[in-house]
């Protein structure tokens, strides 16, 4: 895909197709095999994307809330997850047979990979939203339209995210200081635990042998 809109439509189509394979009874008259060994990786990928979405949205929300009432205390421990992620990205990049300086910079600069993660999250959210809505769409036609330069669907997640952020900000202002403190007191430990588990999973991938595999 040579454009962001074309790439977005392609990935939404592929993700939607994977969801149909994972979900029983979606392809013709077959009952489906949601727990077939070949589909376990798809389930892990979707669960991982859900976790990535939760951690990022919850962290940014709690950070904004903490800063608004001068309750934020920086801890160096929060630097561990992005460092592990950068090291893992670097190791993945080095498995590429034709790796170059651009690939290495993409891995170690963090922000390019983080931006790409948000793009992937948007594919995940749009695919599941389209699937759960039961709305019949021609994903192939939508991809063809996007490749021709038509359609603005790839901006939808950003618009929704901005709208949700504004709504959360209004709600945060309306609730009292006691409720605000309670949300922070409960929210930070939950995000912390999920982030620790996610970091351990990344670390296990980082130290695991790749047996000389090259992309």
C-alpha positions in Angstrom: 0.0 0.0 0.0 1.4 3.4 -1.0 -0.9 5.6 1.1 -2.1 5.6 4.7 -5.8 5.3 3.7 -5.0 2.3 1.4 -2.9 0.6 4.1 -5.6 1.2 6.7 -8.4 -0.3 4.5 -6.2 -3.3 3.7 -5.4 -4.0 7.4 -9.0 -3.5 8.5 -10.0 -6.0 5.8 -7.5 -8.6 6.9 -8.2 -8.1 10.6 -12.0 -8.4 9.9 -11.3 -11.6 8.0 -9.3 -13.0 10.9 -12.1 -12.2 13.3 -14.5 -14.1 11.1 -12.2 -17.2 11.2 -11.9 -16.9 14.9 -15.6 -16.5 15.6 -17.8 -19.6 15.1 -20.5 -19.7 12.5 -19.3 -16.7 10.4 -18.2 -18.5 7.2 -21.1 -20.1 5.3 -22.8 -22.9 7.2 -19.6 -24.0 9.1 -19.8 -24.0 12.9 -16.3 -22.5 13.1 -13.3 -23.6 15.1 -12.5 -20.7 17.4 -9.9 -22.7 19.5 -8.2 -24.5 16.6 -4.4 -24.5 17.1 -3.9 -22.5 13.9 -6.0 -19.7 15.3 -4.4 -19.4 18.8 -1.9 -16.9 17.4 -4.8 -14.7 16.2 -6.5 -14.8 19.6 -3.2 -13.9 21.3 -2.7 -11.0 18.8 -6.2 -9.6 19.4 -5.8 -9.9 23.2 -2.5 -8.2 23.0 -4.0 -5.3 21.0 -6.7 -5.0 23.6 -4.1 -4.8 26.3 -2.1 -2.3 24.4 -5.2 -0.1 23.9 -6.1 -0.3 27.6 -2.7 0.5 29.0 -2.1 3.5 26.7 -5.6 5.0 27.2 -5.6 4.4 30.9 -2.1 5.7 31.4 -2.7 8.9 29.5 -6.1 9.4 31.3 -4.6 8.8 34.8 -1.6 11.0 33.9 -3.8 13.9 32.8 -5.9 13.5 35.9 -2.9 13.4 38.3 -1.4 16.5 36.7 -4.7 18.4 36.9 -4.7 18.1 40.7 -0.9 18.2 41.2 -0.9 14.6 42.4 1.6 13.1 39.9 4.9 11.7 41.3 7.4 10.6 38.7 8.9 7.1 39.1 11.8 5.8 37.1 10.2 2.4 37.0 7.8 3.7 34.3 10.8 3.9 32.0 11.4 0.2 32.1 8.5 -0.8 29.7 9.5 1.5 26.9 13.2 0.5 27.2 12.3 -3.2 27.1 10.0 -2.5 24.1 12.9 -0.7 22.3 15.3 -3.5 22.9 12.7 -6.0 21.6 12.1 -4.0 18.5 15.8 -3.8 18.0 16.2 -7.5 18.2 13.3 -8.0 15.8 14.9 -5.6 13.4 18.2 -7.4 13.5 16.5 -10.6 12.4 15.8 -9.0 9.1 18.2 -10.1 6.4 18.3 -6.7 4.7 18.2 -4.6 7.9 19.5 -1.0 7.4 20.0 2.1 9.5 16.3 3.2 9.0 15.1 -0.1 10.6 17.4 0.3 13.6 16.4 3.9 14.1 12.7 2.9 13.9 13.4 0.4 16.7 15.4 2.5 19.1 13.8 5.9 18.8 10.6 4.6 20.4 8.2 7.3 18.9 8.0 5.9 15.4 7.2 2.4 16.7 4.7 3.9 19.2 3.0 5.9 16.4 2.8 2.7 14.4 1.2 0.9 17.4 -1.5 3.5 17.5 -2.2 2.9 13.8 -2.4 -0.8 14.5 -4.8 -0.2 17.4 -7.0 1.8 15.1 -7.2 -1.1 12.7 -8.1 -3.4 15.7 -10.8 -1.1 17.0 -12.4 -0.5 13.6 -12.4 -4.1 12.6 -14.1 -5.3 15.9 -16.5 -2.4 15.8 -17.5 -3.3 12.3 -17.8 -7.0 13.1 -19.8 -6.5 16.3 -22.2 -4.0 14.7 -23.3 -6.8 12.2 -23.3 -4.2 9.5 -22.7 -5.8 6.1 -19.8 -4.1 4.3 -17.7 -4.9 1.3 -14.2 -4.7 2.6 -12.7 -5.4 -0.8 -14.6 -2.5 -2.3 -13.6 -0.2 0.5 -10.0 -1.0 0.0 -10.2 -0.4 -3.7 -11.9 3.0 -2.9 -9.1 3.9 -0.5 -6.4 3.0 -3.0 -8.0 5.4 -5.5 -7.7 8.1 -2.9 -11.3 8.1 -1.6 -12.6 7.7 1.9 -11.6 9.2 5.2 -12.3 6.2 7.5 -8.7 6.1 8.6 -9.2 9.3 10.5 -12.3 8.0 12.4 -10.3 6.5 15.4 -8.5 9.8 15.9 -11.8 11.8 15.9 -13.4 9.3 18.3 -10.3 9.4 20.6 -10.4 13.2 20.7 -14.2 13.2 21.5 -13.7 10.6 24.3 -10.8 12.7 25.7 -13.0 15.8 25.8 -15.9 13.9 27.4 -13.5 12.4 30.1 -12.1 15.9 30.8 -15.6 17.3 31.3 -16.6 14.4 33.6 -13.3 14.8 35.5 -14.1 18.4 36.2 -17.6 17.7 37.3 -16.8 15.0 39.9 -15.5 16.1 43.3 -12.0 15.9 44.7 -12.8 12.8 46.7 -14.0 10.9 43.6 -10.9 12.1 41.7 -8.6 10.8 44.4 -10.4 7.5 44.5 -10.1 7.0 40.7 -6.4 7.6 40.9 -5.9 5.4 43.9 -7.7 2.5 42.2 -6.6 3.2 38.6 -2.8 3.5 39.0 -2.3 0.1 40.6 -4.5 -1.7 38.0 -2.5 0.0 35.1 0.7 -0.8 37.0 0.0 -4.5 37.3 -1.1 -4.9 33.7 2.0 -3.0 32.5 4.3 -5.3 34.6 2.7 -8.4 33.1 3.0 -6.9 29.6 6.7 -6.0 30.3 7.5 -9.5 31.5 6.0 -11.0 28.3 8.1 -8.6 26.2 11.2 -9.5 28.2 10.5 -13.3 27.7 10.4 -12.6 23.9 13.6 -10.6 24.2 15.7 -13.3 25.9 14.1 -16.3 24.0 16.3 -18.0 21.4 15.3 -17.3 17.8 17.3 -20.3 16.5 19.0 -18.1 13.8 15.6 -17.2 12.1 15.9 -14.5 9.5 13.0 -12.6 8.0 
